[in-house]
Amino acid sequence: MRGTSVITPDWQKHWRRLLYYLMVPKTWLQLTLHNSWGILNVLDIIWLRPMPGGIIDESHPFCTGINPKTGGFIWPSNILFCSRRRESWPAHLLPDPDEEIVIRVGNHLRQQVLMAAASPGHPTGRATPMPPGILYLHGGVHYNGGWLLFNDFKDAIEHFSDPKFAREFRRFVKEQRREPVTLFRDRDYDRDEFARFVCFMRTIFPWFSNSNGPKKFVLWGNPAPYPAVNTITGNWIRDCRALKSEAGRASVALPPIRPRCYFQNGPYRGDRTETLWPERLLARLTEKRIRLRGQKENLYFVDKRKLKKGFRFGPDPIPNPLQRLTRWLFKEG
């Protein structure tokens, strides 16, 4: 459904703003706890019980992006919401049609999974800068996820600051148990504004959001064909772990989301298009934290200094802590 404008009474705006400030400490605490649980799960699949490459092959839906019932890409079928498309764009920045944007980003994520998949020439996957476990987790995000499209960050803030829209977003996550991905048509974005937007998402929802896009990294973000925000609700954990069993690998790819099931109670219009001081503060603190990491930069689970020297994961399996200790003891002996 495409959003249109409505007028919000002043008293409602003031009431929403008061509730917002009252909820910030609680939301940030929930965010920290939830993100810590996600970090522990990532460490489990890449360090404690590392998932090996090659447990799925190139024909798996996570590697093809293909809906087996239609033979076409599944991503357009999982579009949840598109805002009204801006009519005027600079010629050199004219965005692709909405479905093509989703396909390009979905295909980018699909290729991440493909690097860990078995192929005739690489039975345990390819040597890559990321451990197989991290590559696998992109599968549930791109194939099972729901997609939302906006023109720019102001457009998205105006929608997400509408309580009706935020409730639908939460309802989707609760009912579908899938990861949402928010995309933007405008590729000529300001990096600081992008950082503030993801911190807006981290302040109104109790989930970590990551900022990916075609420009130099923003906060903890990575490259992507279009600006994309992955709101990490934790459902990737179930999908990723399912790949460990034959039954899980066969059932983990979900069917398309039923059309016109969400975001049908518009029009949507919140009380702002700009971020507020808690969100800007969170962005500044996060940027400072990343700068303090020095040459490690914004990669949390791998050491960027080693990657720059040519280190790659695979194709040999990643040793678990016990195997590392055993090798170290025998080497010392």
Buried (B, 14 or more C-beta within 10 A) or exposed (E): BEBEEEEBEEEEBEEBBEEBEEBBEEBBEBBEEBBEEBEEBBBBBBBEBBBBBBBBBEEBBBBBBBBEEEEEBBBBBBBBBBBEBEEEBEEEEEBBEBBEBBBBBBBBBBBBBBBBBBBEEBEBBBBBBBBBBBBBBBBBBBBBBBBBBBBBBBBBBBBBBBBBBBEBBBEBBEEBBBBBBBBBBBBEBEBEBBBBBBBBBBBBBBBBBBBBBEBEBBBBBBEBBBBBBBBBBBBBBEBBBBBBEEEBBEEBBBEBBEEEBBBEEBBBBBBBBBBBEBBBBBBBEBBEEBEEEEEBBBBEEBEBEEBEEEEEBBBEBBEEEEEEEEEEEEEEE
